[in-house]
Amino acid sequence: MAKWENGAVNEVVIDGILSEVKLQEGTDKNGNPAIYGEYKVRTTNVVDGMEYKVEIPVRVYQSKVTKNNKDNPAYATAQKIMKDYVSIAAGGEEKATAIRLPEKSTSLQENFFMSKTTKQMVFSSGIKASFVNEINKADMKPGARFKNIIVIGEMTDEINKDDEETGRLIIKGIIPQWGGKVDVIDFIVANRKIVDLVKHNWQKGDTVLIGGYINYISIVETKTDDSNTFGEVMQSQSTRSVREYIITGGHEEPLTEEEGAYSADDIAVALQERQKRIEEAKNKATATEKKSTPNFGF
């Protein structure tokens, strides 16, 4: 049975060109210098012989010192990104720095917050990285891929906005993290043969090894207004961001206890703790909003 000390396998590797840097200097809650924000990596995934360009945002929050009051090497990495590396936005693609995010310090992470407009909790995911290596463009192996051990929360057929099955399978993956915490992130199986294999071999509660590619793209959708009875047809465009983790491989059979499967009881406790964190985030957001709402005396 798996132990919780270091969490499950949660690895991301990205080779690409530094596209944009939105990092800034500030202080952490203890008043120590900190760097936070995000940068983007432009790369290309090759899937079934087809190339797909993606732009991957990477979150950064690094204090200058660790909890043990020692120098934090990840802070130095963030400084280097800010001051030494060249992004496409700043210098063009020819001068931009080629970088590699190594798998041992790059991972998937769940995020949740309360929407100010809908007052509902919003769940998303992203990439967190501590270290970045500058590489020669000739040595670059473009792509953005993940490797994870997850516990299956649910498996459901994907339904589009017209209530039609797309043929894709959504797996709600529970990712054991450091300290007994879990993140919950959706993974997609798009290949029909792999969908059939997964449905036949995996079920809710299984611990499985998966791998695939990160599909972060923007889709431009065009809507046509048919209400005109004469003249040209009116059209409008909107852009929709897609963040998907597409499973393309893994172990066909679930892990056994001897191979490190997670127990149902441990996962249930961790999910309860996650729900507490969600409630705390919701209550904190509500309290902050009440403080910021002006009181006009009526």
Salt bridges, closest charged atoms under 4 A:
GLU11 OE2 - LYS104 NZ 2.98
ASP15 OD1 - ARG100 NE 2.78
GLU20 OE2 - LYS22 NZ 3.57
GLU20 OE1 - LYS40 NZ 3.80
GLU25 OE2 - LYS83 NZ 3.89
GLU55 OE1 - ARG42 NE 2.97
GLU110 OE2 - ARG274 NH2 2.67
ASP157 OD1 - LYS199 NZ 2.78
GLU158 OE1 - ARG168 NE 2.90
ASP186 OD1 - LYS172 NZ 3.01
GLU221 OE2 - ARG240 NE 2.95
GLU244 OE2 - ARG168 NH2 2.59
GLU273 OE2 - LYS276 NZ 3.47
GLU279 OE2 - LYS282 NZ 3.78
GLU289 OE2 - LYS119 NZ 2.19
